[in-house]
Amino acid sequence: MKLIGSPTSPYVRKVRIVLTEKRIDYEFVQDLPWDAQTRVSEYNPLGKVPVLLLDDGASLFDSRVIVEYLDTVTPVARLIPEATRQRIGVKRWEALADGICDAAAAIVIERRRPDPTQQSPSWMDRQRQKVERGLHVMAADLGDKHWCTGEAYNLADIAAGCALGFLDFRLPEISWRTAHPNLAKFADKLAQRPAFKDTVPQA
């Protein structure tokens, strides 16, 4: 199978980490949706990454759909619990982490407007508030637990780690490490895992 995406996308990184943790062989094809020569829309009509191309030619898109599929491909290192209550807990963490990434990405895109006068400070402030509220809930829910759901390393931890890594990469001025030391400790622990080390976004 092939994974199409940008190495700086937190959603793509989430999928790459899941692929590694599940020990699934794949080819990573770098394609930036913003480039004039992009072919992403050929595989995803929404023009977004990641896109997973299966061996039978079918394509899957949206990181949440892709990682759910990947967790069924092999029983190795199951990342999404089967029990309903535990499963919903993991998916809630994923939704929170992805929501933080959505808001952070909105700020990044707004800042890229070539004319600063066209940028909306109020819009960016609204997105930043989403990020900060999300971090507050994330820190409160993590508490002093070893992992996000308190049981074992799973998709919740991967999603949260990707969100925190994206903030470090794109919005370093948000001092979440100082505000939430338990998240900082958690992120540093995740950074030691090979799957995280191998997917650190580079400018």
C-alpha positions as CSV (number, residue, x, y, z in Angstrom):
1,M,0.0,0.0,0.0
2,K,1.0,3.6,-0.5
3,L,0.5,6.6,1.9
4,I,0.2,10.0,0.2
5,G,0.9,13.0,2.2
6,S,3.1,15.8,3.6
7,P,5.8,15.0,6.1
8,T,4.8,18.1,8.1
9,S,1.1,17.2,8.5
10,P,0.1,16.0,12.0
11,Y,-2.7,13.9,10.4
12,V,-0.2,12.2,8.1
13,R,2.2,11.7,10.9
14,K,-0.5,10.0,12.9
15,V,-1.0,7.5,10.1
16,R,2.7,6.9,9.7
17,I,3.1,6.2,13.4
18,V,0.3,3.7,13.3
19,L,1.7,2.0,10.3
20,T,5.1,1.7,12.1
21,E,3.6,0.5,15.4
22,K,1.5,-2.1,13.4
23,R,4.6,-3.2,11.5
24,I,2.8,-2.7,8.2
25,D,5.0,-2.2,5.1
26,Y,4.1,0.8,2.9
27,E,5.5,3.3,0.5
28,F,5.4,7.0,1.6
29,V,4.7,9.3,-1.4
30,Q,5.2,12.9,-0.6
31,D,2.7,15.2,-2.2
32,L,1.7,18.7,-0.9
33,P,-1.9,19.7,-1.7
34,W,-0.8,23.3,-2.0
35,D,1.6,22.6,-4.8
36,A,0.6,23.4,-8.4
37,Q,1.6,19.9,-9.5
38,T,-0.2,18.1,-6.8
39,R,-2.1,14.9,-7.6
40,V,-3.8,14.5,-4.3
41,S,-7.3,15.4,-5.8
42,E,-6.9,12.4,-8.1
43,Y,-7.2,10.1,-5.1
44,N,-9.2,12.2,-2.7
45,P,-11.9,14.5,-4.2
46,L,-11.5,16.8,-1.1
47,G,-7.9,17.4,-2.0
48,K,-6.6,16.6,1.5
49,V,-4.0,14.4,2.9
50,P,-3.4,11.7,4.1
51,V,-4.6,9.3,1.5
52,L,-4.0,5.6,1.7
53,L,-3.9,3.7,-1.6
54,L,-4.7,0.0,-1.1
55,D,-3.3,-2.7,-3.2
56,D,-6.6,-3.2,-5.0
57,G,-6.6,0.4,-6.2
58,A,-9.1,1.7,-3.6
59,S,-8.3,4.8,-1.7
60,L,-9.1,5.8,1.9
61,F,-8.9,9.3,3.2
62,D,-9.3,11.2,6.5
63,S,-6.7,10.0,9.1
64,R,-9.4,8.8,11.5
65,V,-10.8,6.4,8.9
66,I,-7.4,5.3,7.8
67,V,-6.1,4.4,11.3
68,E,-9.3,2.5,12.1
69,Y,-8.8,0.5,8.9
70,L,-5.1,-0.2,9.7
71,D,-5.9,-1.5,13.1
72,T,-8.0,-4.2,11.5
73,V,-5.3,-5.3,9.0
74,T,-3.2,-7.1,11.5
75,P,-3.7,-8.1,15.2
76,V,-0.2,-6.9,16.0
77,A,-0.2,-4.0,18.5
78,R,-3.9,-3.3,18.6
79,L,-4.4,0.4,19.1
80,I,-8.2,0.7,19.3
81,P,-9.9,-1.3,22.0
82,E,-12.8,-3.5,21.0
83,A,-14.9,-2.9,24.1
84,T,-17.3,-0.1,23.4
85,R,-16.7,2.1,26.4
86,Q,-12.9,1.9,26.1
87,R,-13.1,2.4,22.3
88,I,-15.1,5.6,22.7
89,G,-12.6,6.9,25.3
90,V,-9.8,6.4,22.8
91,K,-11.8,8.0,19.9
92,R,-12.7,11.0,22.2
93,W,-9.0,11.6,22.7
94,E,-8.4,11.4,19.0
95,A,-11.1,13.9,18.3
96,L,-9.7,16.3,20.9
97,A,-6.2,16.0,19.5
98,D,-7.4,16.4,15.9
99,G,-9.4,19.4,16.9
100,I,-6.4,21.1,18.4
101,C,-4.6,20.4,15.1
102,D,-7.5,21.8,13.1
103,A,-7.4,25.1,15.0
104,A,-3.6,25.3,14.9
105,A,-3.6,24.7,11.2
106,A,-6.2,27.4,10.7
107,I,-3.8,29.9,12.4
108,V,-0.9,28.8,10.2
109,I,-3.0,29.2,7.0
110,E,-4.2,32.6,8.0
111,R,-0.7,33.8,8.6
112,R,0.3,32.7,5.1
113,R,-1.9,35.4,3.5
114,P,0.6,37.4,1.5
115,D,-1.0,40.7,2.5
116,P,-0.9,41.1,6.3
117,T,-3.8,43.5,6.1
118,Q,-5.9,40.6,4.9
119,Q,-5.2,38.5,8.0
120,S,-7.8,38.4,10.7
121,P,-6.4,38.8,14.2
122,S,-9.8,38.0,15.7
123,W,-10.0,34.8,13.7
124,M,-6.6,33.7,14.8
125,D,-7.3,34.6,18.4
126,R,-10.5,32.5,18.3
127,Q,-8.5,29.5,17.0
128,R,-5.8,30.0,19.6
129,Q,-8.5,29.9,22.3
130,K,-9.6,26.6,20.9
131,V,-6.1,25.3,21.1
132,E,-5.7,26.5,24.7
133,R,-9.0,25.1,25.8
134,G,-8.2,21.8,24.2
135,L,-4.8,21.7,25.9
136,H,-6.5,22.4,29.3
137,V,-8.9,19.5,28.9
138,M,-6.1,17.2,27.6
139,A,-3.9,18.0,30.6
140,A,-6.8,17.5,33.0
141,D,-7.8,14.2,31.5
142,L,-4.2,12.9,31.4
143,G,-3.6,13.9,35.0
144,D,-0.9,11.7,36.5
145,K,-1.7,8.7,34.3
146,H,1.0,6.9,32.4
147,W,-1.0,6.9,29.2
148,C,-4.0,8.9,28.0
149,T,-6.6,6.2,28.8
150,G,-4.6,5.0,31.8
151,E,-4.4,1.4,30.6
152,A,-1.9,1.0,27.8
153,Y,-0.3,2.8,24.9
154,N,-2.8,3.2,22.1
155,L,-4.2,5.5,19.4
156,A,-5.2,8.1,22.0
157,D,-1.5,8.6,22.9
158,I,-0.4,8.7,19.2
159,A,-3.0,11.4,18.3
160,A,-2.2,13.5,21.4
161,G,1.5,13.2,20.7
162,C,1.1,14.3,17.1
163,A,-1.0,17.3,18.2
164,L,1.6,18.4,20.7
165,G,4.4,17.9,18.2
166,F,2.6,20.0,15.7
167,L,2.3,22.9,18.2
168,D,6.0,22.7,18.8
169,F,6.6,22.8,15.1
170,R,4.2,25.4,13.9
171,L,3.2,27.5,16.9
172,P,6.2,27.5,19.3
173,E,5.0,30.7,20.9
174,I,2.2,28.7,22.7
175,S,4.0,27.8,25.8
176,W,2.0,24.6,26.5
177,R,5.0,22.9,28.1
178,T,5.2,25.5,30.9
179,A,1.4,25.7,31.4
180,H,1.0,21.9,31.4
181,P,4.1,20.1,32.7
182,N,2.3,16.7,32.7
183,L,1.8,17.1,28.9
184,A,5.4,18.0,28.5
185,K,6.5,14.9,30.4
186,F,4.1,12.8,28.3
187,A,5.4,14.3,25.0
188,D,9.0,13.7,26.0
189,K,8.2,10.0,26.8
190,L,6.5,9.6,23.4
191,A,9.5,11.2,21.6
192,Q,11.7,8.3,22.7
193,R,9.6,5.8,20.7
194,P,11.1,5.0,17.3
195,A,7.9,5.7,15.4
196,F,7.8,9.2,16.8
197,K,11.6,9.8,16.3
198,D,11.3,8.8,12.7
199,T,8.5,11.1,11.9
200,V,9.5,14.4,13.5
201,P,8.4,17.2,11.2
202,Q,11.2,19.2,9.6
203,A,10.9,22.8,8.3
